[in-house]
Amino acid sequence: MRTMSIVSALMLCGGFGLALLAAERPLQTVPSVDLQRYLGTWYEIATIPASFQKNCVGVTATYTMRPDGKIGVFNRCRKYTLDGKEKSVKGKAWVVDTKTNAKLKVQFFWPFSGDYWIVELDPDYQYAVVGHPGRNYLWILCRRPQMDESLYTQLLGKIAAQGYDVKRLVKTLQPIGEAGK
């Protein structure tokens, strides 16, 4: 019984230590984002799920430039299966760090908005990792519905180094094939 108490205390301290590390060390974003290159459709490869994503598969996010200079956001998914009922939501995003364009706010329902920080980005804009400064959420995105497993593993290492608990990541079911068919 005493051993279990000690193990539980160590686990609690370890989790607390990880939380302190995350709180003490700010989440690092990429040095710069070319918003024009970032626009378009991204497939969700994996996520630390948010409540609004419950039972979603085949998740995509499409970004467009709006006339007012903000970014239009169109998220869609299928419920339960790739043939399931489509669910979608429109929102907007805006840059909060104009030096890098890597820190944005996203809003789907006024007056609520959330942080959208780009923490990894392929030089060719073929993959991205989007996080939250409190490390509450994370999305691994790709221009194709499938990501090479070695790249995925490499990104997990980078995400863990940023203080994320990669065990919380859930892979997103996506269609097989280049065009998502």
PLY file of the C-alpha trace (Angstrom):
ply
format ascii 1.0
element vertex 181
property float x
property float y
property float z
element edge 180
property int vertex1
property int vertex2
end_header
0.00 0.00 0.00
2.85 2.36 0.92
4.57 1.63 -2.41
1.41 2.52 -4.32
1.13 5.79 -2.42
4.73 6.64 -3.27
4.22 5.73 -6.95
1.01 7.80 -7.07
2.77 10.76 -5.47
5.65 10.51 -7.95
3.23 10.35 -10.89
1.33 13.35 -9.55
4.60 15.27 -9.12
5.72 14.24 -12.61
2.49 15.50 -14.13
2.72 18.66 -12.04
6.32 19.07 -13.18
5.30 18.80 -16.84
2.58 21.40 -16.24
5.11 23.70 -14.56
7.55 23.21 -17.43
4.83 24.17 -19.90
3.82 27.16 -17.79
7.40 28.36 -17.29
8.57 27.87 -20.87
6.47 29.77 -23.40
5.29 27.85 -26.43
7.60 28.62 -29.35
6.10 29.47 -32.71
7.74 29.38 -36.12
9.79 32.47 -37.06
7.46 33.52 -39.89
4.38 32.50 -41.84
3.52 33.59 -45.37
-0.25 33.78 -44.99
-0.84 33.53 -48.75
1.01 30.20 -48.82
-0.81 29.00 -45.69
-4.24 29.53 -47.27
-6.05 26.54 -48.76
-7.21 23.19 -47.42
-5.47 21.21 -44.68
-6.30 17.69 -43.52
-6.22 16.95 -39.82
-3.79 14.08 -39.21
-3.99 14.05 -35.41
-5.32 16.21 -32.59
-5.54 16.67 -28.89
-9.32 16.61 -29.22
-11.51 19.53 -28.29
-15.08 18.90 -27.16
-16.48 20.32 -30.42
-14.60 17.64 -32.39
-16.30 14.71 -30.70
-16.88 11.79 -33.11
-15.40 13.71 -36.07
-13.47 11.96 -38.85
-12.31 13.19 -42.25
-11.61 16.60 -40.71
-10.47 19.45 -42.95
-9.85 23.15 -42.43
-9.93 25.54 -45.36
-8.51 29.04 -45.05
-9.28 31.92 -47.42
-8.40 35.61 -47.43
-11.37 37.86 -46.71
-11.84 41.37 -48.16
-11.42 42.85 -44.67
-7.91 41.35 -44.34
-8.99 38.64 -41.93
-8.85 34.95 -42.78
-12.01 32.98 -43.48
-12.05 29.59 -41.75
-14.24 26.71 -42.87
-13.95 23.53 -40.81
-15.75 20.37 -41.77
-15.88 16.77 -40.69
-17.96 13.63 -40.98
-19.67 12.15 -37.96
-18.43 8.69 -36.89
-17.51 7.37 -40.39
-16.13 8.78 -43.63
-19.63 8.33 -45.10
-21.31 9.92 -42.08
-23.29 13.11 -41.91
-21.23 16.21 -42.67
-20.82 18.79 -39.93
-19.29 22.18 -40.69
-18.69 25.57 -39.15
-17.50 28.90 -40.53
-15.36 31.34 -38.63
-12.65 33.91 -38.98
-9.08 34.34 -37.87
-6.82 37.32 -37.49
-3.12 37.80 -36.85
-2.15 39.00 -33.37
1.63 38.94 -33.95
2.31 40.83 -37.18
6.08 40.34 -36.81
5.79 36.58 -37.50
2.14 35.96 -38.52
2.48 32.77 -36.44
0.09 33.79 -33.64
-3.53 34.15 -34.58
-6.91 34.24 -32.91
-9.77 32.16 -34.30
-13.43 32.88 -33.70
-16.42 30.74 -34.60
-18.96 32.24 -32.21
-18.88 35.85 -31.06
-17.61 36.94 -28.55
-15.46 33.86 -27.96
-12.08 33.40 -29.65
-9.17 31.04 -29.18
-5.44 31.06 -29.70
-4.12 29.48 -32.89
-0.33 29.35 -32.80
1.67 27.80 -35.63
4.47 25.89 -33.89
5.80 23.80 -36.79
5.60 24.54 -40.50
7.12 22.78 -43.49
9.23 25.13 -45.64
7.05 24.03 -48.59
3.82 24.45 -46.58
2.95 20.74 -46.85
2.47 20.20 -43.09
1.88 22.34 -40.03
1.39 21.91 -36.31
-0.97 24.32 -34.60
-1.03 24.66 -30.85
-2.38 26.59 -27.92
-0.04 28.49 -25.56
-1.50 26.61 -22.57
-0.93 23.34 -24.46
-4.64 22.52 -24.15
-5.11 21.81 -27.85
-2.99 20.70 -30.78
-3.56 19.86 -34.42
-1.18 18.18 -36.85
-2.19 19.24 -40.35
-1.14 18.11 -43.82
-2.03 19.10 -47.37
-2.82 15.43 -48.07
-5.14 13.15 -46.09
-2.22 10.86 -45.15
1.16 11.70 -43.64
4.35 9.68 -43.89
4.79 7.79 -40.61
8.43 8.82 -40.21
7.46 12.50 -40.53
4.65 11.99 -38.02
7.11 10.41 -35.56
9.55 13.28 -36.09
6.79 15.80 -35.35
5.86 13.93 -32.17
9.41 14.47 -30.93
9.23 18.19 -31.66
5.81 18.46 -30.03
7.02 16.66 -26.90
10.04 18.99 -26.73
7.55 21.88 -26.61
5.99 20.43 -23.45
2.98 18.65 -24.96
1.84 15.27 -23.66
1.88 13.38 -26.97
-0.03 10.49 -25.36
-3.11 12.73 -25.56
-2.88 12.89 -29.38
-5.51 10.98 -31.32
-5.01 10.17 -35.00
-7.83 11.32 -37.26
-9.38 8.86 -39.69
-8.97 10.24 -43.21
-9.76 8.86 -46.67
-6.96 6.99 -48.43
-5.45 8.63 -51.47
-3.99 11.90 -52.65
-7.28 13.64 -53.40
-9.09 12.25 -50.40
-11.17 9.82 -52.43
0 1
1 2
2 3
3 4
4 5
5 6
6 7
7 8
8 9
9 10
10 11
11 12
12 13
13 14
14 15
15 16
16 17
17 18
18 19
19 20
20 21
21 22
22 23
23 24
24 25
25 26
26 27
27 28
28 29
29 30
30 31
31 32
32 33
33 34
34 35
35 36
36 37
37 38
38 39
39 40
40 41
41 42
42 43
43 44
44 45
45 46
46 47
47 48
48 49
49 50
50 51
51 52
52 53
53 54
54 55
55 56
56 57
57 58
58 59
59 60
60 61
61 62
62 63
63 64
64 65
65 66
66 67
67 68
68 69
69 70
70 71
71 72
72 73
73 74
74 75
75 76
76 77
77 78
78 79
79 80
80 81
81 82
82 83
83 84
84 85
85 86
86 87
87 88
88 89
89 90
90 91
91 92
92 93
93 94
94 95
95 96
96 97
97 98
98 99
99 100
100 101
101 102
102 103
103 104
104 105
105 106
106 107
107 108
108 109
109 110
110 111
111 112
112 113
113 114
114 115
115 116
116 117
117 118
118 119
119 120
120 121
121 122
122 123
123 124
124 125
125 126
126 127
127 128
128 129
129 130
130 131
131 132
132 133
133 134
134 135
135 136
136 137
137 138
138 139
139 140
140 141
141 142
142 143
143 144
144 145
145 146
146 147
147 148
148 149
149 150
150 151
151 152
152 153
153 154
154 155
155 156
156 157
157 158
158 159
159 160
160 161
161 162
162 163
163 164
164 165
165 166
166 167
167 168
168 169
169 170
170 171
171 172
172 173
173 174
174 175
175 176
176 177
177 178
178 179
179 180
